[in-house]
Amino acid sequence: MKRSPFIKIAMIVLLSLGSLGIVGGSFFLRKAFSSTSQSEIITDTSRYREIRNQLWSDGSEVKHFPHEIPVSNKGVRISYSPGFLQGGSYFQVRLKQSPDKIQKLLSQYRNIAQRKYRGGDTNDHANLPNGVPTTFFYTSDYSGESFPATYEILVLNAQDKGSPGFKWNHGDSYGVAIDSSASEIVYWAEKW
């Protein structure tokens, strides 16, 4: 059977579009699931205001963070991860304050804290009786992700958004960690 030129052209166009769709689709799928496309951790302090005011999804969780970081504060460290696929997100800023200011902040946050811990990390805190998840020490100068015992971790709020039988499978928490001896405060917010 002889095919008309129109049918031959239509078949070539359809096969070309199908091939282009397969190649393009595989490219986008590979980009979406590539291990190298994991979210970037931002540590650039010049992006602090952008993260606090625009990138963090819930402003009530970071309202206790400073509105701005003083330019004169040289020891500032931030760490922000927007999360990736099922991974959680976090935002943390660590800075030095005068000893007087640290004592005022410690008193202020102790009065409104829902939970109080000494050192450790989120796994330690969540596994205590009536414990809640907190955070890791992402802004540490060292590779360890637990707060030293000199830090008092004050949980301002923690919400369990897990399902029955999977307590704390999803949720969020925020608060501060204060080391009076080093005159440091770490503001944190975390979602998982």
N, C-alpha and C positions, 0 to 999 in steps of 0.2 A: 504494500500500500504506500502510495506516495503522499508525503506530507506537504502541506502548503508552506511557503516561506514565512507566513505569519505565525504558524504554529511552531516552526523551528526557532524563530526569534524569541517567542514567548517562553519556550522551554529553556533557552540559553539564559534569558534574563532571570527566570525563576531559579535555575540552578546557581547562577552567580549570586543572587540575593541570599539564597540558602547558605551557600558557602561563606559569604561575608557575615551572615548572622552567626554561624557556628564559630568562626574565628573571633569575631567581636565579642560574642557571649563568653567564650572561654577566657578571653583576655580580662573581662570584667569580673568573672568568677574567680580567676586566679588572684586578681588584685584584692578582691573582697576577703579572701581566705588566706592570703599570704601571711606567713609568720613575720615578715619584715614590715607589715603594715600595722603592727601593734601601736597603740597610742603612745605618743611621746610624752615623757615626763618633763615638765617645764620647771626650770630652776632660775630663770632670769628674773631678778628682782624688779627690773624695769617694767615687767608685765603684771606686777601685783594688782594695780588698780583695775586693769582689764579683767583679770581672773575674778577678783572679788565682786566687781560690779556687773560683769557681762557673762563670763563663762560658767561660773558656778550656778547651777540651775535653781537653787532655792535660797533666796536672799535672807530668809529668817535663820538659816543655819550658819551664816557668816556675819550676822549683825554685830556680834561681839568682837570681831576682828577690828583692828585699827582701820580707820577710813583711809589713811595714807601711812606709808612708812617714812619716817624722818630720813632725809638725805644724809644727815650727819651720823646716822647709826650704821657703822661699817660692818658689824657682825651679823647682819640680817641674812637669813637663809630662807628660801621658800622651796616648796615642792608641790607640784600640782599634776595630777593625772586625771584626764577626763574619763578614763575607763575605756574598755574595749570589749565588745560583744558581751559576754556574761561577767566580765571583770568589773569590780567596783571602781569608784572614783574617790579621790581624796584631795584635800587642799590643806596645806600646813605652812605656817610662817613662824620662824623662831627669831627672837630679837632680845637684845640686852636692854635693861632699864636701870634706873638708879635704884639702890637698895630701898629707899623710901617709897618709890613708885611700886616696886615689886611687893612690898608689904601691904600697900593699899589695895593692889589688884588681888593679892592672895585673900585678904579679908573680904573683899567684894565678892569674889567668885566662890569662896567657901560658903558664904551665906545663901547662895542660890543653887549650889550644886545638888544634883539628885544622887550622885554616887561619888565617893572619894577613894582613891587608890594610891599606893606608894610604889613607884617604879613599875616595871613590867611592860607588857604590851596587850593588845586586844585579846589574844588567846588566853593569857593569864587571867585577865579581868572577866572575860565571858564565862570562864570555867569555875569561878568562885560561886559559893551559894548566893543566889539572887544577883549574880553578876551580869554585867552588860558589856557588849563589845565596845571598844574604844578606838584605838589607833596604834600604829607602829610609829617608831621615832624616825620618820622619813628625812628629817632635817638634821640628823645627827652628823657629827664630824667623822664618825667611825662607821664601819660596816654593820655593826650590830643594830638591830631594829627594835630593841627594847629600851625603855627609859631606865636610866640608873635609879637606884633607891633614893637619890637626893631629890627626885622630881615627885611632886604631888600632882596626881592626875585628877582633875575635877570635871565630872561629866555634867554638862548643863542640860542635856536632853539626849535621850536614846529612844528610838521607836522600833519595835519589832514589827516587821511587815512580812514575816514568814507565814507559812500555813500550818494548820494543826499537825503535830508530829515533826515539824521541821522548824522549830523555834530558832529565831534569828537567822534563818536562811537568807532572808532579805531584810534590809532595814537601813537605818542611818543613826549617826550619833555625832555630837559635837561638844566641844569644851575647851579647856586649857590645861596645860601642864606647866607647873611653875617650880623652878629650882631657886630657892632663896639664897643658897650659898653662892651660886654663880650669877645671881641677879638676872636670870633669863626666864622668859615666858614663851611658850609654844601655843599658838592658837591652832585648833584643828577642827576639821569637818570631814566626815567620811560617809560614803554610801556604798552598799553592796547588794 
